Each structure stands twice: as structure tokens, then as C-alpha cells.
Amino acid sequence: MIRIKHLWKRYGKVDVLKGLNLEAHAGEILVILGRSGVGKSVLLRHIIGIEAPDIGSIEVNGVQITNLRKHQIYSAVQNMGMLFQGSALFDSMNIEENTAFYLQQHGDLKTGKKFPPAVIKQKVQEALQVVGLEGTEKKMPADLSGGMRKRAGLARLIVYRPSILLYDEPTTGLDPITAQQINELIVNTQKDLKGTSIVVTHDIHSALFIGDRLALHEDGQIKHIAEPETFLKIDDPIIHYLRALYKRKGST
């Protein structure tokens, strides 16, 4: 469970988050829709503890992370992972090293012990197989297409099996076929990990495919939130546009 109350964040003279309230339920995929630049990615960075709000609170599984020191925040969010918009792979590491990075740095989250190299190698191979990247272990990120880099970022995320997964524009810049493959991986990952996922996107097709609930982020707040069928019926100009866009593309 993630509970966000009255969250405010200002950069310079611009208020990006304006008293935002949101709850993500355990076991669901919550999709946050909105135009570029409204603060969707900023919200994710606050949830994972990379940034701190000016006002407000974020509760993760009963722990108020906004009241914690940096080392305490790490402990509170160690079962959380994020797929960044640009995948955020380390350019100097091959795909195997990128995927293994978290396991090598942090070991077993349950026991706190380091994994033997053979166990790490096996877990990495399994994660790469899940995302369809077996055989790419020795390739560098620059050798992969945009879609493959997204999948490599997802492998690095799922290899340590977090219970909360955050996705920042996972299908942006991808062709429709590759985007759908990423959508299916998100859904399959959710079923496998039985966790809680929050997905930020402006792609209504992806949102309707993966989302248990949809939320509209507008003017620094969550303006509407509902299950997909109900969401599309809400009387709001942006939702009208999204509904028309979905119907138009669906008919082509």
C-alpha cells in the first residue's frame, strides 16, 4: 500500500505538485496518465525517495518515508524498484553486469547476505530469459535497440524481485509492436511478483491494456481516478480526448 497525502513540490517559482493525494492498493497496476511536463515523473521520484516534498507525506507499507533520514529511507524502499524512462543502464557495463548490479551491491534482501557468484549468474540468466534477452549478456547497452534497452532495464529491475515496481513512460519512443511487448512484460511481471505497480504514461492504449485503475494527473494533482471502463466515461476534456484517440487508433 502506498498512501500520498497533500504533496507539494516547487522548483524555483513553479509549483509542480500542488497538494496531490493518491493511494495505490496492494496487488494492483495503477496507471497515471497526463500530458508531458505535468509532474508525473516527479511524483515517482518522490515515491521511491529520490526527492523529498516541500509539504506532505508519503507512506509505504505503513512507514512514513518523508519523516526518515537518507539511510532510513533506503531501508524503507529497498523492496521497491524503478524502470526509468531512458532505462538508465550503465554505459560502461555489459548487460550481464548491469542486470547483476543490484544483487552484487545489496545481496539477499531477506537475509542481508551476499549471493555466491554462481547464484547471481543464474538469477541474471533467468531474468534475461524472462524479458527475451538471453544471449545478450556480453553486449553493451549501446549495441541494443531502444526496445531491447527497455527490456534490459526491466531485467535489472525484476532480478531482485521487488514488491513495488515503478515505471516511468515504459513505452515512450517505441514502435507499436515493441511497445505492446513491453506492456505484456509489465502484466506478466505483475502476475509473477504479485506486487504493486505504478506506471506513468501518456499512452492511453498501454494504460487500458495494463491498468487495474487509471488516474489523471493534471495541474499538480490527481484529478480523477477509477477503473478503466468508468474512467473513460468521466466528463473531462482531457479524458474526452484520450477516449477519442483510443477509438481513432483502434479503428485504423
N, C-alpha and C positions, 0 to 999 in steps of 0.2 A: 504494500500500500504506500502510495506517495500522496501526501497532502500539502498543498501550497496555499498559503493564506496571505492576502493583501501584499503581494510582492511588488516592490517599486525598484527601478534601476534607472539612473540618469548618467549619461555620458556628456560632459560639458553642460550645455544648456538644454539638451534634448532628453526628455523622458521617454525611454524605450518600453519599459514595463510600468504600468500605471495601476497599481492595486490589483494585480492579477490573482485570481483564485482558480484552483484546479485540483481535482482528485483523480488519480489513476488507480484503478482497482486491481487487486492481485489476480494474476492469470489472464489479463486482457491485453489486446493490442489496441492502444489508444492512438489515434491519428490526429495530429494538429495541422490543420490547413490554414493557409494565409498567404498573402502576397509577399514578394521578396522585400526584405528590409523592415518587416514589422516587429522583429524581435523573437522569432521562433527559435533560432539557434542560440540566442542569448539565454532563453529560458532553459534549454538543455544544459548549457554550461553551468547554470545555477544549480540545477538538479544534481549534477554529478560533482558539484563542489569546486569547480574550476574558478568560478566567480562568486562573490558574496553580494547579496542585495543591500540596497541602502536602507530599506524598510521591509518588514515582512518576515515570514518564516517558511521553512521547508522541512517537512517531516518525512523521513524514510524509514518504514517499518518501525514506527514508534519512536524514532530518535530525531530530535530537532537538530539538524546539522548546522543550522545558521547560528547556533549558540556554541559551536565547538571550535577549538584551536585547529590549526592545519593538520597536525599529526592525528588528532582525534577524528577529523573529517575523513582522512584516508581509511581509518579503521571502519567508519560507518558506511563507506561507499565501496568497500573492496569487493563486494559481490555485485557490483554494477559495472557495465561496460558500455562503450560508445563507439559507433561507427561514424566517423567524421565524414563530412561532405566530400573532401578530397582524399579520403581513405587514410591519410596521414601515415603512410608506410615510411620506414626509414630507408632513405635512398642508398645508404652505404651497406645495407644488409640484404642478403638474398631472401627469397620468400620463406624458406625454411627458418632462417634466423629471425625474420620478422614475426612469424607465427609463434615461435618458441619464446619470444622475448619475455612475455609476462610470466610464463611458467618458470623461466630461469631466474627472474628477478624476485619472485614472490613465493614460489613453491606451492605447496598444497594449502588452499585457503582454510580447510577444515583442521588440519593438524599443525600447520605452520612449518612443516619440514620440507626440505629441498627434495625435488624429484631426481631420481637417477637419470643420467643422460639417455639410457635406453628407453625409459618410460616417456621422457619428453619427446623423443623421436617418434615413438609410436603414437602419442597423442597428436602430434603435429601432422603425421601422415593421415590419421583418421579425420582430422578437421579439414585438411585439404581435399580429402576424398568427398566429404560431405558437400563441399562447395564446387566440386568438379574441377579441381586444380591439381589432381595427382600428376606427378611428373614434372611439376614446375619448381620443385624445391630449390634448385640451384640457379634459377633465373633471378635477375634483378628486377625491381619494380619498373624501371624504365623499359624493360623488354616486354611488358604486358600491355594489353589494350586497357581502355578505361573500365570496361566491364569486368575484366579479369582482376584489375586492381581493387575494384569494389569487393569482389569475391574474396580476394586475399585479405582485405581488411576485415571481412566477416569471419574468415577462418581464424584470424588472430583474436577476434572477439569471442567466438564460441569455444575456443580450445580450452579455456579455463572454466567454462560453464557457469557464467554469472546468472543470478536470479532476476536482475533488472537489466534490460537492454534498451539503449537509446540510439536512435537512427536519425542522422541529420541529412535530409534530402538524399536518400539512398539511390534514387533512380535518375537524378539530375544529370543531363548530358549524355544519357544512354539512348541507344536506338530502342524502338518498341519491343523487339524480341528479347534483347538483353535486360531491359527494364522488367519485363514480365518474369524472367528467370530470377532476378533479384527479389521480386515480390514473393515468388514461390519459396525461395530460400528463407525469407523472413517468416512466412507462415509455418514452414516445416521446422525452423529453429524454435519457434514459439511452442509448437507441439512437443518437441523433443525436450526442451529445458523446463517447460511448464512454469515459465516465469512471467514477468510483467514487461511489456514493451511499450515504449512511446516513440512514435515515428513522426517526424516533422517533414512535411512535403507541401508542394503546391499542385501536385498531380492528382486530380480527382479520380482517375482510373485506378491508380495504385491504392488510393485511400479506400475506395469501395471494395477492392479485392481483398485487402489485408485487414481492414479495421473492424473491430467489435463495436467501437464507438468513434464518432468523429467530432472534433471540436474546431470552431472557427476562431482564430486569433486575429483580432482587429483592434487597432488603436491602443495597443498595450494591454489588452485584456482578452479573456476568453468570453466571447460574446454569446456563443451558442454551443451546446454540446448535447449529443443524442446518438442513438443507434442509427445506422446508415439510412434506413428507409424513412425514419422520422426526420432525420437531419435534412434530407433533400426536399422535404415539404415545408421547411421553415420559410416564412415570408421575410426574406432579407435580400437586398440587391446582389450581394456577392454570391450567396447560395443560388439565387436565380441564374447567375452567370455560370456557376460551376455545373448546375444541372443541365443547362443548355449546351455547355461544352461537352459534357459526357454523352448526351444524346446525339449531338452532331458527329462526334468522332466515332460513336458506336454504330452509326449508320453508314460510315464510309468504308 
